[in-house]
Each structure stands twice: as C-alpha cells, then as structure tokens.
Amino acid sequence: MESLKSYSRQIAVCLSMILLMAVLLTATSIPVNAAVSYKGAGTSKDPYLVETAEQLQGISEKLSAHYKLANTIDLKGKSFTPIGNLQTSFTGSFVCDKGSDGFPLYAIKNLSVTIAVKPYLGEKKNRWEAGLFGSAEGASFKNIYVLDGNVVNKNEGHLTGSVADGDFRPGMNELAAGILAAHVKNTNVSGCMTSGSVSGATNWCGGLIGRAYDSMIEYCYSTANVDSTGVFGAGGLLGDCSSTVNFCFATGNVKGTTANPSRGGLIGQSARTFYPVTNCYSTGKVNASTGASFAGYSGGDGKQSKDLEFTNCYTISVLEGKTKAQTIGDSKINGCILDTVLGEQVHFSPVSKAELLNKFKNLPGWVTTGVEYPQIKDIQILTSARAAQYVPGQVTEAPKASQTSSGGTSTAASAGTTQSQTQSTASGTGTASAADGTESGGGEAETETAVKANASEVTKMIEALPVIDDISINDVDAVVKAKKAYDALSDDDKMTVDQQAIDKIMTIAVAIQPHVLKKIKTAIESWPEVEKLTEEHKQSVLDTYELYEFLEENSKSALLAELKDKLIAAKAKVDGMQGADETGGAAASAKVTTPELILIILLSAIICAAAAVNIIFTVKSFKLKKRALR
C-alpha cells in the first residue's frame, strides 16, 4: 500500500513538472523569433517586400539584399535596433514607389531608437550608431519617408577617439545619430524625408543623416529638430558632410551647447575636401554660441576648407547667440549665395526678399513665382493632412494631381506645399509637426472650401481683410481662411493674384501670430481636464489644433508647455471619438528572444528527460515491490 502511495506521489511530481514546462512555453502568447519571410526574391529586379515591423527589423538579417517598402509601418510602442553598423553595414537598397500625387505610397512612422551609454574599453566593436539604419555603405535609398521619428544617442561625444585608431575613450568618431541613417558611405540617397527629433550627447547629429561620406544626396529634406550636446557636427539635414548635396533643404531648429562652430541650419560640419553643395537652403533657427546659418565650419583648425563649394544656395535661418558676420543682412533674410563661393560663409551676400527671388528666378529647378522665397521645383512637401493619410494596410495615394506650369501639382492633399517649405509657413500649415510628433486632423471641411476657391475669390478674401494696423483677434479666422485658400491655389492661379494682395496676406499672416496664440491659449484654458472632454468639445479642439498648425515655429515655442501638452492630448482624445486610431487595440507583446528560446528548449528537454527517467524507475520499483509481496 505504501508503495502505491509512493508511486502516486512520484506520478504527481512528474505531472507537475510537465505542467511547469507547459506554463513556460505558453506564458507568452507571442510568436517565437524565426527567420523572417518576405514576398519577392531580394534582387534589384524583384526586391523583398517589407510590409510589417518584423520584416523591417529583419533587414538586419540580410544586409546585402534589396527591399521595397510595401505598406505603411507604424512602430509606435515597438523597440527597434538600427539596421547595420560600422562593422557590418547595409549594402543593399531600400526604395518605395511613388503614387500619381508625387508622394511615396507608404511611410515608416513613429520610429524610436535610443542608444544607451555603452562601454568602450575592450569592446572593440562599433555599436554606437543611432537611426533607422546604423550604417550603410555602397547602398541606395529612394523615396523613404520616416515620419515623427525620435532618435537619441546618449553616448558622449568628445574631441578625439576612434575605433579605427585603437582609441576607445568616449568621443570616438563612430558616434552618430540621424533619423534615416547614422552613417552612409558611397551611398545614393534620393527623394527621402524625415520629421521628428534627433538628440543626445553624441557627435554628428543630423535630421536626415548623421555622417555622409563620398555619397550623393539629392531631392531630400528634413523638418526634424536637432539638439546635440556633443562637440562636433549638428545640422538640420546632415551632421557631417563629405558628400555631394543637391536640391535639398532643412526647416528644423538646430541646438548646440559647445563652443565648436560645427553647427548649421543645413549642415553641421562642412566638407573637408571638394564636394559641391548646390541648390539648397535652410530656414530653421540655429541656437548655439557658435555656428552658422547654413553650414558650420570644417573641423581641425577652426576654418572652413578652401575647397568647399556652395552654389545657388540661400538661408533665412535665424542665428541666436552669434556675433560674427554671418548675421549680415536685414531682419527678414540673412543672405544668399548665387555664384560659386569658396571658404567661409561670411561671403553670403545680404539681400532683400525681392532681390533673392529675382536672383533665383532664372535658375533651373527653382520656383520663384507666387511664393515667398525661392522653392525647389521637384520636391513635393508633405503637409500634415497628407501625412495623416499614411495608415498601415492602406495605399495612401491621393487622387491624381493636375500638372502646373512650374512642374508642381495641385490637389487637396498637397495644397499649400510651395509655401510650406519656408520656416514662416512650413511650421504653421505645411509639414508634419516635428516638435510634438503629432499629425493634423481638424479643419478638413475648411481645407476643402479653400481648395475650391479660385484666384479671383482668393483676391477678394484678402482684400476684405483689414489693414495690418487694424488687425485684431477677431480677424484670426478670416486671415487663416484666406491664407489657406491662397496656399491651395496652383502655381498658375497664384500668378494671376494681384501682387499687392500677395504681399498683404504674407504680411498679415505674420502679424496675426500673437492673436492666434492668444486665441489658442484662451480655448485650451476653457476646456475641462482631457479625461472629461466630451463630444461637445470636439469641434473646439479640432479648430484650436488647426490654429496651432497655422502658427510659425517661433510662435509655437511661446505656447506654455502644459498648454501644448493638453492640446495634443485633447486632439488624441477627440480623434479617438472619431474612431481615427486605425492602429489601436491591444499592444503587441514582446517577442521571445533567441537566447530565451534556447533556454526554454533546454529546460523543456531536461524536464521531459527527468520525467521520463522518473517514470521508468518508478514503474520498475513498483514491479519489484509487487513481486516481493508475492
């Protein structure tokens, strides 16, 4: 009898062990990491189709293959490891097809990469690259949009240090951060765009790319804000540039806290050898004790390389804390370069807005009619309304656009694009908000009305506005409506608008900013706590958010942080009322990593083996005892 009890206890132990094994295997309901599969063959003619976050991360497994973005991918709430590094770079291609409206069919949203402080001594490997791609060499990127990215590299940048030289102290040249890529070399980057923020203690921070060597970068732009406490290289587009750059611009703000002069609205540290920078401009603020409105100094001796060439470039970036000659010019524009100029930026010629337009009007690839500042003809600017159309599982192609004489397009989706390229309008009505990481949604009916207005109607709307000295808070809605209607006109229609009317709306749009800010503040303060917002508050929130988008970047920064946070939270709340959150639902569980999988398999095998041995010995023991009883 005692033997039967012992046998029962042993059987119970075995069952408990088996149950424990089942719990270990089923404790997480997510799939186990396995080889990522793709449609396509991974060749340039038949690239792998990237449709999910897992497939995007899976590029790291096949760094030499060719890929095509085939779905909008929202990385919100997902951890992401940069693809490739300086030890093993990405060498393939990553492209996206364009729709008939000129925009990529798909985008990557809400990328979040944070590189924590890592040990240098003894590691002897490069693991300090922050971006969607850590490093690319001999690669190609085309029509890749990364929206509302947040890239942080916490490793501290200093004056010296290089893995290649065997110097592993903090501050090594391999540190870099950029939303699209940290490092590129011998790489072609075309038609790409980024928004969001890049920050940290690292050297070489750029809104698009951290460091670019021997590469070609063209028809790209960034609205991202860049904030680096590292020693070298912080730029709105590129942190460090030894590459050819053509037809690119940046509108984000650039901040730096050190005395090194490699800060710039477009490029942080300029080329040290001959690489032309042509047909480019910058508009964001540059906030540093030293730096440049357009491109910062070359490293080494504190002087710009005599081989550096700028051609057909201009900047309206505002310099803060700068006393050198790069602030020359009137209050509206710091200067321009029209002919090839070598050396320091002090050669930027101060010009008026009218003179600048006149100088660029006959240059190939530029639009100077019906715009406030010269604009790049072949770049479609992503408005926040258009950005909101990027939803996973949907083709985001807008209705086919009609061609205009300047080579641009005229659709409701791309309305206002020419104006949105400058700081005075991009931050208000154009690009997706880089500062707050949100997209616009309100005021669609108003936008539609503005799109339908013709040049004659727009002129009448502008003429009906009071003169600038009489502008008050009561005129906010009328000014916003008139400005949006003007922005929505095709280039052909803008040419028929009276020049006095154009000057008036441009001037009033700036003068009205304090009143818009006050109206936003009053509205937000009148709302209850976000959790208590109801359907009756929805229209007020949407209208207020539309006004917020109209603000210039400087005006946005004047809005108290708590009010801005409340506005953004309220916008998200009312969007939820509309069922706008296409990507909601239960958060995806974390995946079982490969080491965890191996451990689970080993434990399972041990448990099963122990259970089997225990059962065998128990059965044998029971048989022996049974025989003895006989």
N, C-alpha and C positions, 0 to 999 in steps of 0.2 A: 504493500500500500504506500509505504514511504517512497518507494521507487517511482510509483506513478505520480506522486506529488512533485518529486524532484524533476521528473520528465516534463510535467506540466509547466513548472517554473521556467525550465530551460526553453521550452517552446515559446512561452510568453516573452522571454528576453529576446529571442530571435525575431519574433513578430514586431517587438518594439524597435529593434534595430532596423528592420525593413521599413517600418513606418517612418523612422527618423530619416532614412535615406530618401523616401518619397517626399517628405517635407522639404528636405534640402533641395531636391530637384524642382519642386513646384512652388517654392517660397516666392519666387518672382515669376510673373506671368509673361515676361518679355522673351523674345526670341534670342537664342544664343548666337554670338558672333560667328559668322561663317563667311565664306568667300562671297563678295558682293557680285551679283549677276546684273548684266546690262543687255538691253537690246542693241544690236549693232556688232561690228567686228573690231572696233577700236582702231581702225585705219583712218587716214585722212579722207578717203572717199566714203567710208562707212563708219563714222565715229560711234563710240559708245554714247547712248542717250542717257543723260543724267536727269532723273525725274524725282528723286527723293533725297532727303538729307543723308541717308545712309550711303546712297550712291555718290553723292558729292564728297563725303568723307572718304569713300572708297577709292577715290582717285589716288590717294596716298599709296595704295597697293600696287598700282600700275602707272608709274610716273612717266613712262615714255609713250603712253597710248594717246589717242586723240579722242576728244569728248565734245559733245554738243549739249547745251542746256535745253531740255525739252519740257520743262514745267517750272512754274514759279515755286521756289523753295523757301519756306518760312522757317528760320532757325530759332525762333523765339523759344526761350526756355531750354535750348539744347546746348550742351558743351561742344566745342569744336576745336580740333587740333589743326594748326596750319598745315597745308599740303606741301610737302617737300621742305628741305632745309639745305643749308650750305654744303653739308656733307653729301647729300643725295638730292639734287634739285629736280624739279619738274621739267621735263624736256619735250613734252607733247604739245598739244593745242587744246584750247578751250574756247568755244565760239557759241554764238546764239544767232538764229535767223532773225531778220527784221520783218516787221509787218508793213503793210502798204502805207501806214501813217508815219513811217520812218523810225519808229521805236523798236527795240528788241521785243520779241514776243513774250519773253519771260524775264524774270529777275530773281536775284537772291536777296532775301530780306532778313533784317534783324540778326546779322552775324555778330557774335560776341566772342572775342578772343582776349584772354588775359594771360600774359606770361608772367608768372610769379618770379620772385628773386630766386635764382638758382646758383649752385656753387660753380666756381670757375676752376679753381686749382684741382688739377688731376683729372678733370673730366675729359679734356682734350677732344671735345666734340662740339659742334655748333648747334645749340638748341635755344637760341635767343632771338628768333625771328617771329614777329607778330603780324598776322594778316590772314586773309583767306588762303593765300599761298605764302609759305615761308620763303621759298626761293625758287626761281625759275631761270633756266639757262638754255639758250637755243630754242626757246618756246614761242608760242603765239597766243595772244588773247584778242578776241574780236567781239564787240557788241556785248560785253559783260557789264551789267548794272548790278552794283551791290548797294542796296538802299538801307539807310538807318543802321549802319554798322557801328560797332563800339569796340575799338581795338586799343588795348592797353599793354604796354611793356614796362614792367616795374623795375627792370634791371638798370642800374645806374650807369649813365654814360660819362666818361671822363676824357681826358686829353689823349691818352695813349692806351695801347693794349690791342693785341692781335693774335688770334689763334694761329694764323699762318707764321707769325714770328716766334711762336712759342711763349708769348707773354700772356698769361692768363689772369692778370689782375682786372678788376672791374673797369669797364670803359672801353672794352675792345671794339674794334671797327665792325665786327659782325653784328652788333646790336642794331636793330632797325624795326620800324613799325609803319605799315601802310594798309589801308582797308583792302585794296585789291591784292597787293603783294608787298612783302618786306624788302626783298631783293629781286632784281631782274638783271640779267646779263645776256647780251646778244639775243635779245627778245623783241618781238614786234607787238606793240600794244596799240590797238586802233578801235575807236568808237566806244570806249569804255567810260563809265561814270560811277562815282561813289558819293554817298552822303552819310552823315553821321558825325563821328568824332574819333580822333586819334590822340592818345595822350600817354603820359608816363615819364619816367626818368631817363629813358633811353636816348642815345644819339639817333639821328637820321629818322625823323618823323615826317611823313607826307600824307596828304589827304588821299592820294591815289596810290603812290608807291613810296617806300622809304628810301631805297637807293637804286639808282638806274645806271648801269654801265653798258657802254657800247650798244645801246638799244635804239629803237625807233619808236617814239611815242607821238601819235597824231590823232587829231579829232577826239580828244578826251577832255573831260572836265571833272572837277570835284567841287561840291558845296560843303565839304566836311570842315569842321573846326579842328585846328591842330594846336595842342598845348603840350610843350615839352620842357622839362627842366634839365635835359641833357646839355652837353657842351656844344655839340655840333648839329647843324642841319635840321631846321624846321621850316617847311614850306607848305603853302596851300595845296599844291599839286604834288611836288616832289621834295623829299627831304635833302637828297644829294643827287646831283645830276651831272653825269659824264656821258650824255646821250643826245641824240638829235631830237628836238621837240618842235613840232609844227602844228599850228592851228589847235591850240589848247588854251584853257583858261581855268581860273580858280576864283571862287567867291567867298570861301570860308575865311574866318578870322584865324590869325596865327599869333600864338603867345610864346614867349620865352623868358627865362629868368636870369640867364647868364650874360656876361659881357661879350661873349663871342659874337661877331657880326654875321654869322651864317644863319640869318633869319630872312624870309622873304615872302611876299604875297603869293608868288607863283612857285619859286624855287628857294630852298633854304641855302644850300651851298652850291654855288655855280660850278660849271665845268672847269677843270684844271687844264685841260687840253682842248684842242679845237673841236667843238661840237656846236653847230648853229642852233640858236633858239629863234624861231621866226613865227610871225603871225600869231602872237599870244598876248594875253592880257590878264590882269588881276584886279580885283575890286575889294577884297576883304581888308579889315583892319590888321595892322601889324603892331603888336604890343610887345615891345622889347626895348631894353636900354640901348641896344644897338641892333642894326638890321637894315633892311631895305624894303622899299615899297614893292619892288618887283622880284629881284633875285639878290640873295645875300652874297657876301664875299667868298672867295675861294679860301681854302684852309692853308695853313702853313705859315705864311709871312704876313697875314692880315691884309693882303692886297688882292685885287681882282686879277686873274690871269690876263696877260696882254693878248692872249689868243682867243679870249672869249668873244663871241659874236652874237649880237642881238640885231634882228632886222624886223621892221614892221610890227613893233610891239608897243603897248602902252599900259599905263597903270593909273587907276584912280584910287588906289589903296591909301588909306589914311595911316600915317605913321604916328605912333604915340611914344613919347619919351625920346624922340630923335631930334638932334640939334644940327646934324650935318646937312650938307647941301642937297640931300635927296628930297627934302621937303619943299624945294623950289616950286613955284607955280602959285596959282590963285587957290582959293578955298575949295573950288569945285574939282580941280584935277591937278595932280602932282606933276605930270609930264608925259612925254611920249618919246618913242624912238621911231623915226621914219626910215632913215637910211642906216646902213651898217655902221655900228659904233663899237669900237673896241675899248675894253677897260672898264673903269668904274661907272656906276650908274649916275654919277653926278653929271654925266653928259645927257641925261634925259632933258629934253627941251621943254620949258614951261609953255603951255598953250592954253587957249580957251577952249570951251566945248565946241564952239562953232569951227574954230581952226582945226581941231582934231578931226571932226567929221569931214572937213574939206580935204585934209591931207590923206585920209584913208579912202575917199570916195572912188578913186580910180584903181585901187589895188585889187587884184584878183582874189576872190574868195571872201570878200567883205561886203557887208550891207551897211549903208550909211543913210538911207532914205527912210523916214518915218520912225527913226529910233533915236534914243537919247545919246547913246555912244556907239561907236562902230561895233558891229556884231559879226561873228563868224557865220558865213552863209550856210555851210553844210553841217552845222550842229543843231539838232533838234533838242530843245531844252525841256526837261521833264517837269511839268507842273505838278503840284501836289494832287490835284484832281486826277491827273493821268497816272500818277504813282499809285493811287488808291485802287486802280483797276488791276494791279498785279495781285492776283489771288490764286493760291495753289489749286490746280485742277482745271483752270480756265485759260483759254487763249486770250491774251489781253490786247488783241489787235482792235484798234478803233476803226470806225468807218473810213473808207478810202478817202484820203485828203486830196483836195484840188491843188494843183500846182500854181505857184505865183511867179511873177516875173523875176523875183530875186532868187528863185530856186527853193524857196521855203514851202510851207504848207499852210492851209487854212482850214482847221477843223475845230469843233468844240473842245476836243481833247487836248489840242496843242495851242489853244488860244493864249495869246499873251507871251509867246515864247521869245520873241525878239527882245522885248523889254526885260524879261526875267533874267537876262544874262548879266545885268549890272547890279551892283550892290543896292542901288536905290530901289530896284523893283524885284530882283530875284528873291530877296529875303521877305518880301511882302506878298507877292502874288504868284511867284514862279515856282522855284524848286521846292522839293520836299524839305520839311523843316529839319535841318541838321542839328539845331540846338536842342530840340526837345524830343526828337525821334518819333514824331507822330505824323500822321497823314491827314490831309484835309477831307472834309466830307460835306460840310454845310454849304448852303447857298447855291445849290445846283440849279434851282429854278432861275435865280438871278443871273447865273452864268449863261444859261440858255437864252435869256432875254438879251443879254449883252451881245452874244454871238450873232443874233438875228439883226441887230441894228446895222444900218448901212452908214457910209461916211457922212451923208447929209444929216442923218438923225444924230450921229455922234457929235457932229459940229454944233448942232442946236443944243444938245445936252450940255456941252462945255460952255457955250456962250451964255446959257441960262444961269451958270454958276456966278456967285458974287465975285467981285474983285478981291485980290488977295488980302487987302487991308480989312475987308469986312467979313472974312471967313470966321465962322464960329462952330461950336459943337453941333448946332442944328443943321449944319451943311454936310456932316460926315457921310451920311448915306448917299446923298446926291453925288458927292465927289467920288466915293468908292465906285458907285454905279457907272459914272462917266469914264473913270479911268479903266475899269474892266472892259467897258464897251470899246474904248479906243484900242486897248491891248488885243482885243479879239479880232480886230479888222485885219484883212490880208494886207500884204505889203502894197499891192496895187491900190487898195482903198485908202490906205494911210497917205499915199502920195496926193490924194485929192482933198485931204483935210487941210483947211487953212493953217498956215504956219503959226499965225498968232494964237489959234486955238490950241495947237500942239504945245506951244510954249506955256500957255496958260494952264493946261491940265498937268503938265510936268511940274510946274512951279507950285501949283496949289496942292498937288499930291504930297509934296514935301512939307508945305506949310501946315497942312491939316493934321500932321502926325501927332502933335501934343493933344489935340482934341480927340483923335481916335483913341489914344492911350487913356485919356480920362474917361471916355465912354466905356471902354473895356473894363477899367477899374471899377466904375460905378456898377456895371452889370454884375460882375463877379461878386462884389460885396453884397449885392441884393439877394443872392441865391442862398438857400439853406446849405447845410453840410451835404457833401456829394452823395452820401448814403441816403439822404432824404429827398433827393431830386425825383420828380415825377414827370409824367407825360406833359404836364402843363409848362414845365421848364424847358422842354426840348428845343423849341424854336429859338428861345433866347440864347441857349447855349450854342446852337449852330450859328446864329447870327454873330454872336460875340467871337466865336472862333474864326469866322470869316474875316472879321475886322482885325483880329490878331495877325492873320496871314498877310493882311494888307500892310502891316507895319514894316518899316525898314529895320534892319538889324540893330542899329543903334537904339531905336525906339523900343524894340523888343527887350533889349537888355535893361531898359529903365523900368520895366514892369517888375514889381516885387516878386521874389522867387515863390513865396507862398501863394500869391495870386495866380502866377503862371502854373504852378503845380495843380492848383484847384481847377483851373480851366482845362488843363489836359485830362485830369481825372474825370471832370464833368463831361467832356467830349466823349471819352471812352464809355461812360455810363449811358449817355443817350444813344450812342452807336449800338450799344447792347440792346436798347429798347427797340431799335430798328432791325435787330437780327443781323447786324452788319458783320459780326465776328464770324467769318467763314471758317476760321481755323480754331474755333473754340472746342470745348469738350474736355474730356479727361486728359490730363497731361500724360505724355508718353513716359513710360517707365524707363529707368536706366537699364542699359544692356549689361548682360553678364560679360565680363572681360575674358580674354583668352586664359590668363593665369587662373581666374576664378573657375572657369570651365574645367581646366585640367585638374584643379584641386577637388572639385566636385566629383569628377570621374574617378580619381584615385580613391577618395573616401568611399564612394559607392562600391568600387571594386573590393576594397578592404572589408567593408561591412558585409557585402554579399559572401565573400570568401569565409569570413569569420562565422557568418550564419550557417553556411553550408557545412563547415567543419564541425560546428557545434551540434548541428542536427545529426550528422553521421555518428559522432561519438555518443550522443545521447541514445540513438537507436541501438547502437552496439551494446552500450552499457545496459540498456533495458532488456535486451535479448539475453545477455549473460546472466543478469539477476533473475530473469524468468526461468532460465534453465536450472539455476542453483536452487530455486524454490521447489522445482520438481523433484 
